[in-house]
Amino acid sequence: MPDAPILLKDNTAVTTAYVIGFTWQDSFSTGGSPILDYKVTYDQSTGVYVDLEEGVITKSYQTQVVLTPGAVYKFRVQARNSVGFSPPSSELTILCA
């Protein structure tokens, strides 16, 4: 299985009061098999991560769900190859503003 994605970063060109965008990079080890896609999860300040989208094929994401302006959200990404999903990435915390 691959290592977790790294360097999650707010995409300030996309992030607004209603939409959050961010990017990431693959880690150094893909587990010997190419990365197929990614799963994005988020925490709405509840301490519980829920799936936003699976099958993301780019190293960037833009939320499609309704977000609350002024709220803080945490995001994690997992990479998937033919063996399975990586552990979750480190959290990226972004203010929806």
C-alpha positions in Angstrom: 0.0 0.0 0.0 1.2 3.6 -0.6 2.4 6.0 2.0 0.0 8.8 3.0 -0.1 11.9 0.7 2.0 14.9 2.0 2.2 18.7 1.9 -1.6 19.4 1.9 -2.0 23.1 1.2 -4.9 25.6 1.0 -5.5 26.7 -2.6 -6.2 30.4 -1.9 -7.2 30.9 -5.5 -10.2 28.7 -4.9 -11.1 29.0 -1.2 -13.9 31.4 -0.4 -16.6 31.8 2.2 -18.5 28.9 0.7 -15.9 26.7 -1.0 -12.6 25.3 0.1 -9.9 24.1 -2.3 -6.6 22.4 -1.5 -3.7 20.5 -3.1 -1.3 17.7 -2.0 1.6 15.7 -3.3 2.3 12.0 -3.3 4.6 10.7 -0.7 8.0 9.1 -1.6 6.7 5.5 -1.6 3.8 4.4 -3.7 4.1 0.9 -2.3 5.5 -0.5 -5.6 2.3 0.2 -7.6 1.1 3.4 -9.3 -1.4 5.6 -7.4 -4.8 5.1 -9.0 -6.8 7.8 -7.1 -7.5 9.5 -3.8 -10.2 9.6 -1.1 -10.9 13.0 0.6 -12.4 13.1 4.1 -13.3 16.0 6.3 -14.2 16.9 9.9 -16.9 19.6 10.5 -15.5 20.4 14.0 -17.1 17.3 15.4 -14.0 15.1 15.8 -15.4 12.6 13.3 -14.1 12.4 9.7 -16.6 11.6 7.0 -16.0 10.8 3.3 -16.3 13.7 0.9 -15.3 11.9 -2.3 -13.6 8.8 -3.5 -12.0 8.3 -6.9 -10.4 11.8 -7.1 -7.8 11.5 -9.9 -6.0 14.8 -9.5 -3.9 16.1 -6.6 -6.3 18.8 -5.9 -9.8 19.1 -4.5 -12.6 21.7 -4.3 -15.5 21.1 -2.0 -18.9 20.4 -3.6 -20.9 20.4 -0.3 -22.5 23.4 1.4 -20.0 24.9 3.9 -20.6 27.4 6.7 -18.8 30.7 6.2 -16.5 31.4 9.1 -16.3 27.7 10.1 -13.1 25.8 10.4 -12.8 22.5 8.6 -10.1 19.7 8.7 -9.3 17.6 5.7 -7.3 14.4 5.1 -6.4 12.5 2.0 -5.7 8.9 1.3 -3.9 7.5 -1.8 -5.1 4.2 -3.3 -3.1 1.8 -5.5 -3.8 -1.8 -6.5 -3.0 -3.0 -2.9 -5.4 -0.6 -1.1 -5.6 2.7 0.6 -2.7 4.5 2.4 -3.1 5.7 5.9 -4.7 9.2 6.1 -2.5 12.2 5.5 -1.8 14.8 8.2 -4.7 17.1 8.8 -5.1 20.3 6.9 -7.2 22.9 8.8 -8.8 25.7 6.7 -11.1 28.5 7.7 -14.0 28.8 5.3 -13.6 32.6 4.5 
